[in-house]
Amino acid sequence: MRTVGCALALSLIFLNPANADPPLRSTAAQVIADASAADVFEVVPDTEHTAVRHTRSGLVCRLDPGNSNRIVFYPDAARGEDVGCESRSGAGETIKFIATRYTVEATLDAQVLITEDLIRRQFPDAQALPAATQTIGGVRTRTVQFMITRAGVPVYTRASMAVVGQWSYALRYTAGATDAAATARAERVSAALWNAMLNDLTARRS
């Protein structure tokens, strides 16, 4: 598995297109156009965020319009079957939502093991924080989180995963965490982002 910031609202709702802010719709359309992704992404009405939906998987990315935002196509899969939304803040916070389709149903345990191995290979000094298993909107999810070091600076990084049918969904989140308060804040923000994404997903499926 291949493996948006803080201004994202902690609660997300589906909005009537008439209530969407036109500049944000325009910004969302531009994000799609920049990636030549109109065949697999669509604009989602939102009054606060640059919001796009991957039509095949149902993944909704609600991005902070103040961040650097982009859609990513990963090359080792058919077009539209391994995609992500990446959002980077000026403060060094990075958020990635990923949707990957498998030809057979992927297992959550396998996704967790692969992701954890990738993190440890990339950051040999990674120190594990408590992992978690949850059910959100009827979907079983797993989260692993670590403290790593970048250029001598402590950084919090999280990977959360869920599998629904042939689609695997993931959040990768990193943010500076120079003290306990910053680490706790990063945990809260990333948890809210993950919950909101899954709530979007399950609301659309129900």
Short mmCIF file of the C-alpha atoms (twelve columns), coordinates in Angstrom:
data_MODEL
# 
_entry.id   MODEL 
# 
loop_
_atom_site.group_PDB 
_atom_site.id 
_atom_site.type_symbol 
_atom_site.label_atom_id 
_atom_site.label_alt_id 
_atom_site.label_comp_id 
_atom_site.label_asym_id 
_atom_site.label_seq_id 
_atom_site.Cartn_x 
_atom_site.Cartn_y 
_atom_site.Cartn_z 
_atom_site.pdbx_PDB_model_num 
ATOM 1   C CA . MET A 1   0.000   0.000  0.000   1 
ATOM 2   C CA . ARG A 2   1.273   3.439  -0.807  1 
ATOM 3   C CA . THR A 3   1.199   5.000  1.418   1 
ATOM 4   C CA . VAL A 4   -5.603  17.960 4.628   1 
ATOM 5   C CA . GLY A 5   -3.921  21.486 8.226   1 
ATOM 6   C CA . CYS A 6   -5.258  22.328 11.472  1 
ATOM 7   C CA . ALA A 7   -7.959  24.624 10.106  1 
ATOM 8   C CA . LEU A 8   -10.029 21.659 8.961   1 
ATOM 9   C CA . ALA A 9   -13.272 21.614 10.940  1 
ATOM 10  C CA . LEU A 10  -13.643 18.847 13.469  1 
ATOM 11  C CA . SER A 11  -17.192 18.187 12.338  1 
ATOM 12  C CA . LEU A 12  -18.065 17.902 8.655   1 
ATOM 13  C CA . ILE A 13  -21.477 17.995 6.960   1 
ATOM 14  C CA . PHE A 14  -22.752 17.610 3.436   1 
ATOM 15  C CA . LEU A 15  -23.857 20.987 2.109   1 
ATOM 16  C CA . ASN A 16  -26.258 22.069 -0.609  1 
ATOM 17  C CA . PRO A 17  -24.265 23.340 -3.608  1 
ATOM 18  C CA . ALA A 18  -26.116 26.653 -3.365  1 
ATOM 19  C CA . ASN A 19  -24.488 27.207 0.037   1 
ATOM 20  C CA . ALA A 20  -20.956 26.553 -1.135  1 
ATOM 21  C CA . ASP A 21  -18.533 29.457 -1.277  1 
ATOM 22  C CA . PRO A 22  -17.858 30.113 -5.001  1 
ATOM 23  C CA . PRO A 23  -14.146 30.918 -4.479  1 
ATOM 24  C CA . LEU A 24  -13.671 27.613 -2.677  1 
ATOM 25  C CA . ARG A 25  -15.471 25.725 -5.436  1 
ATOM 26  C CA . SER A 26  -13.178 27.446 -7.912  1 
ATOM 27  C CA . THR A 27  -10.120 26.515 -5.859  1 
ATOM 28  C CA . ALA A 28  -11.258 22.890 -5.649  1 
ATOM 29  C CA . ALA A 29  -11.816 22.824 -9.396  1 
ATOM 30  C CA . GLN A 30  -8.294  24.181 -9.876  1 
ATOM 31  C CA . VAL A 31  -6.786  21.468 -7.693  1 
ATOM 32  C CA . ILE A 32  -8.505  18.896 -9.894  1 
ATOM 33  C CA . ALA A 33  -7.418  20.659 -13.082 1 
ATOM 34  C CA . ASP A 34  -3.800  20.923 -11.919 1 
ATOM 35  C CA . ALA A 35  -3.704  17.141 -11.616 1 
ATOM 36  C CA . SER A 36  -5.683  16.541 -14.835 1 
ATOM 37  C CA . ALA A 37  -7.992  14.518 -12.602 1 
ATOM 38  C CA . ALA A 38  -11.484 15.499 -13.787 1 
ATOM 39  C CA . ASP A 39  -12.143 11.916 -14.846 1 
ATOM 40  C CA . VAL A 40  -11.844 10.577 -11.305 1 
ATOM 41  C CA . PHE A 41  -12.342 13.556 -8.950  1 
ATOM 42  C CA . GLU A 42  -15.232 15.999 -8.488  1 
ATOM 43  C CA . VAL A 43  -15.797 19.185 -6.493  1 
ATOM 44  C CA . VAL A 44  -17.603 18.790 -3.160  1 
ATOM 45  C CA . PRO A 45  -19.545 21.859 -1.967  1 
ATOM 46  C CA . ASP A 46  -18.097 23.239 1.274   1 
ATOM 47  C CA . THR A 47  -18.203 26.676 2.884   1 
ATOM 48  C CA . GLU A 48  -14.827 26.364 4.648   1 
ATOM 49  C CA . HIS A 49  -12.598 23.997 2.707   1 
ATOM 50  C CA . THR A 50  -11.238 23.215 -0.708  1 
ATOM 51  C CA . ALA A 51  -13.079 19.906 -1.018  1 
ATOM 52  C CA . VAL A 52  -12.819 17.183 -3.647  1 
ATOM 53  C CA . ARG A 53  -14.127 13.628 -3.901  1 
ATOM 54  C CA . HIS A 54  -12.564 10.601 -5.543  1 
ATOM 55  C CA . THR A 55  -15.644 9.253  -7.291  1 
ATOM 56  C CA . ARG A 56  -14.607 5.606  -7.406  1 
ATOM 57  C CA . SER A 57  -13.713 5.101  -3.757  1 
ATOM 58  C CA . GLY A 58  -15.857 7.827  -2.183  1 
ATOM 59  C CA . LEU A 59  -12.814 9.363  -0.474  1 
ATOM 60  C CA . VAL A 60  -13.502 13.028 0.336   1 
ATOM 61  C CA . CYS A 61  -10.541 15.342 0.891   1 
ATOM 62  C CA . ARG A 62  -11.426 18.568 2.722   1 
ATOM 63  C CA . LEU A 63  -8.335  20.735 2.387   1 
ATOM 64  C CA . ASP A 64  -7.318  23.927 4.153   1 
ATOM 65  C CA . PRO A 65  -7.393  26.583 1.395   1 
ATOM 66  C CA . GLY A 66  -4.408  28.256 3.050   1 
ATOM 67  C CA . ASN A 67  -2.231  25.203 2.486   1 
ATOM 68  C CA . SER A 68  -0.416  23.877 -0.544  1 
ATOM 69  C CA . ASN A 69  -2.829  21.232 -1.844  1 
ATOM 70  C CA . ARG A 70  -2.588  18.669 -4.598  1 
ATOM 71  C CA . ILE A 71  -4.033  15.423 -5.903  1 
ATOM 72  C CA . VAL A 72  -1.585  12.567 -6.394  1 
ATOM 73  C CA . PHE A 73  -1.793  9.564  -8.722  1 
ATOM 74  C CA . TYR A 74  0.511   6.755  -7.644  1 
ATOM 75  C CA . PRO A 75  2.093   5.097  -10.689 1 
ATOM 76  C CA . ASP A 76  2.043   1.407  -9.780  1 
ATOM 77  C CA . ALA A 77  -1.693  0.928  -10.330 1 
ATOM 78  C CA . ALA A 78  -4.304  1.544  -12.998 1 
ATOM 79  C CA . ARG A 79  -5.298  5.189  -13.255 1 
ATOM 80  C CA . GLY A 80  -7.686  6.177  -10.497 1 
ATOM 81  C CA . GLU A 81  -7.127  3.054  -8.422  1 
ATOM 82  C CA . ASP A 82  -4.329  4.398  -6.181  1 
ATOM 83  C CA . VAL A 83  -4.776  8.088  -5.422  1 
ATOM 84  C CA . GLY A 84  -4.164  10.586 -2.678  1 
ATOM 85  C CA . CYS A 85  -4.719  14.159 -1.568  1 
ATOM 86  C CA . GLU A 86  -1.752  15.932 -0.016  1 
ATOM 87  C CA . SER A 87  -1.930  19.142 2.018   1 
ATOM 88  C CA . ARG A 88  1.125   20.961 3.395   1 
ATOM 89  C CA . SER A 89  1.073   23.944 5.741   1 
ATOM 90  C CA . GLY A 90  3.749   26.588 6.028   1 
ATOM 91  C CA . ALA A 91  4.439   25.312 9.552   1 
ATOM 92  C CA . GLY A 92  5.558   21.900 8.315   1 
ATOM 93  C CA . GLU A 93  2.374   19.944 8.888   1 
ATOM 94  C CA . THR A 94  1.711   17.336 6.197   1 
ATOM 95  C CA . ILE A 95  -1.568  15.474 5.685   1 
ATOM 96  C CA . LYS A 96  -2.167  12.742 3.129   1 
ATOM 97  C CA . PHE A 97  -5.372  10.842 2.496   1 
ATOM 98  C CA . ILE A 98  -4.992  7.772  0.279   1 
ATOM 99  C CA . ALA A 99  -7.423  5.382  -1.404  1 
ATOM 100 C CA . THR A 100 -6.131  2.195  -3.030  1 
ATOM 101 C CA . ARG A 101 -8.128  -0.490 -4.815  1 
ATOM 102 C CA . TYR A 102 -7.053  -4.112 -4.641  1 
ATOM 103 C CA . THR A 103 -8.172  -6.884 -6.982  1 
ATOM 104 C CA . VAL A 104 -8.947  -8.984 -3.918  1 
ATOM 105 C CA . GLU A 105 -10.088 -7.798 -0.524  1 
ATOM 106 C CA . ALA A 106 -7.123  -6.451 1.398   1 
ATOM 107 C CA . THR A 107 -6.718  -7.302 5.055   1 
ATOM 108 C CA . LEU A 108 -6.358  -4.552 7.615   1 
ATOM 109 C CA . ASP A 109 -3.663  -6.408 9.528   1 
ATOM 110 C CA . ALA A 110 -1.541  -6.705 6.380   1 
ATOM 111 C CA . GLN A 111 -1.897  -2.997 5.636   1 
ATOM 112 C CA . VAL A 112 -0.793  -2.125 9.155   1 
ATOM 113 C CA . LEU A 113 2.262   -4.369 9.009   1 
ATOM 114 C CA . ILE A 114 3.350   -2.992 5.640   1 
ATOM 115 C CA . THR A 115 2.920   0.617  6.733   1 
ATOM 116 C CA . GLU A 116 4.650   0.149  10.058  1 
ATOM 117 C CA . ASP A 117 7.578   -1.519 8.309   1 
ATOM 118 C CA . LEU A 118 7.849   1.358  5.831   1 
ATOM 119 C CA . ILE A 119 7.923   3.914  8.648   1 
ATOM 120 C CA . ARG A 120 10.592  2.016  10.559  1 
ATOM 121 C CA . ARG A 121 12.703  1.605  7.427   1 
ATOM 122 C CA . GLN A 122 12.454  5.312  6.621   1 
ATOM 123 C CA . PHE A 123 13.067  6.383  10.220  1 
ATOM 124 C CA . PRO A 124 15.236  3.810  12.032  1 
ATOM 125 C CA . ASP A 125 15.056  5.903  15.217  1 
ATOM 126 C CA . ALA A 126 11.235  5.816  15.300  1 
ATOM 127 C CA . GLN A 127 9.826   5.423  18.812  1 
ATOM 128 C CA . ALA A 128 6.402   3.814  18.892  1 
ATOM 129 C CA . LEU A 129 3.518   5.497  20.698  1 
ATOM 130 C CA . PRO A 130 0.412   3.501  21.703  1 
ATOM 131 C CA . ALA A 131 -1.411  1.939  18.766  1 
ATOM 132 C CA . ALA A 132 -5.201  1.824  18.590  1 
ATOM 133 C CA . THR A 133 -7.988  -0.220 17.052  1 
ATOM 134 C CA . GLN A 134 -11.369 1.478  16.661  1 
ATOM 135 C CA . THR A 135 -14.693 1.126  14.897  1 
ATOM 136 C CA . ILE A 136 -15.806 4.381  13.295  1 
ATOM 137 C CA . GLY A 137 -19.077 4.529  11.391  1 
ATOM 138 C CA . GLY A 138 -19.166 0.751  11.365  1 
ATOM 139 C CA . VAL A 139 -15.668 0.520  9.876   1 
ATOM 140 C CA . ARG A 140 -12.846 -1.173 11.782  1 
ATOM 141 C CA . THR A 141 -9.675  0.918  11.743  1 
ATOM 142 C CA . ARG A 142 -6.117  0.632  13.007  1 
ATOM 143 C CA . THR A 143 -3.702  3.417  13.920  1 
ATOM 144 C CA . VAL A 144 0.036   3.343  14.540  1 
ATOM 145 C CA . GLN A 145 1.917   6.435  15.678  1 
ATOM 146 C CA . PHE A 146 5.547   7.294  16.285  1 
ATOM 147 C CA . MET A 147 7.927   10.002 17.350  1 
ATOM 148 C CA . ILE A 148 10.674  10.494 14.766  1 
ATOM 149 C CA . THR A 149 13.432  13.030 14.189  1 
ATOM 150 C CA . ARG A 150 13.872  15.259 11.151  1 
ATOM 151 C CA . ALA A 151 16.933  17.508 10.955  1 
ATOM 152 C CA . GLY A 152 17.265  17.136 14.716  1 
ATOM 153 C CA . VAL A 153 13.666  18.203 15.369  1 
ATOM 154 C CA . PRO A 154 11.156  15.870 17.089  1 
ATOM 155 C CA . VAL A 155 8.215   15.076 14.815  1 
ATOM 156 C CA . TYR A 156 4.968   13.209 15.414  1 
ATOM 157 C CA . THR A 157 3.828   10.887 12.637  1 
ATOM 158 C CA . ARG A 158 0.663   8.800  12.379  1 
ATOM 159 C CA . ALA A 159 -0.717  6.212  9.984   1 
ATOM 160 C CA . SER A 160 -4.388  5.210  10.192  1 
ATOM 161 C CA . MET A 161 -5.913  2.558  7.946   1 
ATOM 162 C CA . ALA A 162 -9.266  1.022  7.108   1 
ATOM 163 C CA . VAL A 163 -10.439 -1.501 4.529   1 
ATOM 164 C CA . VAL A 164 -13.882 -1.453 2.928   1 
ATOM 165 C CA . GLY A 165 -14.359 -4.141 0.307   1 
ATOM 166 C CA . GLN A 166 -11.626 -3.834 -2.295  1 
ATOM 167 C CA . TRP A 167 -10.656 -0.314 -1.191  1 
ATOM 168 C CA . SER A 168 -8.038  0.481  1.413   1 
ATOM 169 C CA . TYR A 169 -8.111  3.963  2.986   1 
ATOM 170 C CA . ALA A 170 -5.272  5.626  4.839   1 
ATOM 171 C CA . LEU A 171 -4.258  8.824  6.596   1 
ATOM 172 C CA . ARG A 172 -0.610  9.786  6.938   1 
ATOM 173 C CA . TYR A 173 -0.055  12.794 9.184   1 
ATOM 174 C CA . THR A 174 3.141   14.471 10.370  1 
ATOM 175 C CA . ALA A 175 3.706   17.610 12.438  1 
ATOM 176 C CA . GLY A 176 6.435   19.077 14.594  1 
ATOM 177 C CA . ALA A 177 6.169   17.966 18.206  1 
ATOM 178 C CA . THR A 178 8.853   19.688 20.241  1 
ATOM 179 C CA . ASP A 179 7.076   19.159 23.575  1 
ATOM 180 C CA . ALA A 180 4.289   17.141 25.161  1 
ATOM 181 C CA . ALA A 181 1.640   19.765 24.398  1 
ATOM 182 C CA . ALA A 182 2.534   19.824 20.697  1 
ATOM 183 C CA . THR A 183 2.477   16.046 20.562  1 
ATOM 184 C CA . ALA A 184 -0.955  15.903 22.214  1 
ATOM 185 C CA . ARG A 185 -2.257  18.530 19.805  1 
ATOM 186 C CA . ALA A 186 -0.959  16.555 16.802  1 
ATOM 187 C CA . GLU A 187 -2.697  13.438 18.103  1 
ATOM 188 C CA . ARG A 188 -6.013  15.319 18.520  1 
ATOM 189 C CA . VAL A 189 -5.869  16.971 15.108  1 
ATOM 190 C CA . SER A 190 -4.957  13.791 13.257  1 
ATOM 191 C CA . ALA A 191 -7.657  11.808 15.075  1 
ATOM 192 C CA . ALA A 192 -10.255 14.425 14.118  1 
ATOM 193 C CA . LEU A 193 -9.138  14.324 10.483  1 
ATOM 194 C CA . TRP A 194 -9.409  10.537 10.361  1 
ATOM 195 C CA . ASN A 195 -12.822 10.474 12.050  1 
ATOM 196 C CA . ALA A 196 -14.138 13.141 9.686   1 
ATOM 197 C CA . MET A 197 -12.908 11.307 6.589   1 
ATOM 198 C CA . LEU A 198 -14.540 8.049  7.679   1 
ATOM 199 C CA . ASN A 199 -17.765 9.836  8.607   1 
ATOM 200 C CA . ASP A 200 -17.854 11.341 5.106   1 
ATOM 201 C CA . LEU A 201 -17.240 7.926  3.609   1 
ATOM 202 C CA . THR A 202 -19.855 6.043  5.617   1 
ATOM 203 C CA . ALA A 203 -22.471 8.787  5.224   1 
ATOM 204 C CA . ARG A 204 -22.192 8.507  1.458   1 
ATOM 205 C CA . ARG A 205 -22.396 4.713  1.538   1 
ATOM 206 C CA . SER A 206 -25.447 4.570  3.825   1 
# 
